[in-house]
Amino acid sequence: MSETTTETQNKGETMLLKGKKAVIFGVANKRSIAWAIAQSLASQGAQIAFTFQGERIEKNVRDLADTLEGSQVLPCDVTNDDEIKAVFDELKNSFGQIDILVHCVAFAKKEDLETDFVSTSRDGFHLAHDISAYSLTAISKHAVPLMTEGGSIVALTYLGSVAVVPRYNVMGVAKAALEASIRYLASDLGAKNIRVNGISAGPINTLAARGISGFTEMLKVVREKAPLKRNTEASEVGDTALFLASNLSRGITGNILYVDSGYSIMGM
Ligand SMILES: NC(=O)c1ccc[n+]([C@@H]2O[C@H](COP(=O)([O-])OP(=O)(O)OC[C@H]3O[C@@H](n4cnc5c(N)ncnc54)[C@H](O)[C@@H]3O)[C@@H](O)[C@H]2O)c1
């Protein structure tokens, strides 16, 4: 038996992420996919730092973080380079080094998710791309110097990047940019043993998802047509992120894994 196989076939004593340090962007509340990911990572021993955007959700995030031992909470609006720098300066002091970076951040103007894509404003296009796509590069740039022993970067994406999903509109275009960024980052960072992957999740009822008009219909279509005949659960995404964060996925980088009850394989 090889050494790595022995490591994974442990007697339940060794946790997959024991001693690993993670920073997670994008918890808003207990329904957030980022929170499900945090729970999966923490269940296997990771110590977690959370960032939050805006005072409005700070208490939610602090209350959730308090349930995980050794966690910390830092403010960060990803459109602000100074705030991003401050997060990683702080993590350099507290964690020293980091192993896992999770990006679960997206935003588009409500009006751009209600009409036809052709009506998208220049401003709306720019904002969606800044927050939902460029931010991955912006935070990776600061995370990399702290990933001194290699690392895993995971970002959340959606099918609307590769196929038209009505009313997903500019978010689909931003997710296409995010997925291309994942590939370019994977190519840049592979030599440092830093892997970069995406998870394309099926629709899940969260704060961000409820901003997409017709979201309930999206859930229904997946339940009817997906091979597994059910909607995606946030915990399924959490466990896939755990796999991507752990040594079990050491040969995978630049990839998009679909966690969508199989919906994306269907032609009709
Ligand atoms: N819910 C779904 O159906 C679904 C499916 C596939 C992919 N995703 C993706 O999963 C990720 C997480 O979304 P979610 O569904 O858990 O919703 P959510 O609303 O819980 O999370 C979105 C997060 O983005 C953060 N955010 C928005 N603007 C920001 C900014 N300027 N700076 C910092 N943070 C900012 C919000 O504070 C929030 O925490 C997103 O990338 C989303 O596109 C969601």
The ligand as a Gaussian input file, in Angstrom:
#p B3LYP/6-31G(d) Opt

LIG

0 1
 N      -26.887000      29.975000      -4.648000
 C      -26.732000      29.484000      -5.855000
 O      -27.679000      29.006000      -6.485000
 C      -25.374000      29.475000      -6.498000
 C      -25.110000      28.570000      -7.547000
 C      -23.849000      28.571000      -8.132000
 C      -22.874000      29.453000      -7.680000
 N      -23.173000      30.311000      -6.644000
 C      -22.120000      31.218000      -6.204000
 O      -21.811000      30.955000      -4.852000
 C      -21.193000      32.107000      -4.295000
 C      -21.816000      32.412000      -2.946000
 O      -23.166000      32.853000      -3.106000
 P      -24.372000      32.332000      -2.213000
 O      -25.373000      31.765000      -3.142000
 O      -23.868000      31.539000      -1.072000
 O      -25.040000      33.695000      -1.710000
 P      -24.705000      34.663000      -0.465000
 O      -25.573000      35.862000      -0.681000
 O      -24.838000      33.957000       0.801000
 O      -23.164000      35.028000      -0.701000
 C      -22.738000      36.052000      -1.577000
 C      -21.687000      36.814000      -0.812000
 O      -21.066000      37.805000      -1.647000
 C      -20.718000      38.860000      -0.761000
 N      -20.397000      40.091000      -1.485000
 C      -21.149000      40.757000      -2.400000
 N      -20.513000      41.890000      -2.772000
 C      -19.340000      41.928000      -2.090000
 C      -18.240000      42.840000      -2.018000
 N      -18.221000      43.971000      -2.740000
 N      -17.196000      42.546000      -1.192000
 C      -17.190000      41.415000      -0.449000
 N      -18.195000      40.517000      -0.465000
 C      -19.257000      40.778000      -1.264000
 C      -21.945000      39.012000       0.126000
 O      -21.662000      39.752000       1.299000
 C      -22.267000      37.567000       0.413000
 O      -21.610000      37.130000       1.568000
 C      -21.339000      33.215000      -5.336000
 O      -20.155000      33.311000      -6.095000
 C      -22.474000      32.692000      -6.196000
 O      -22.468000      33.236000      -7.506000
 C      -24.388000      30.339000      -6.046000

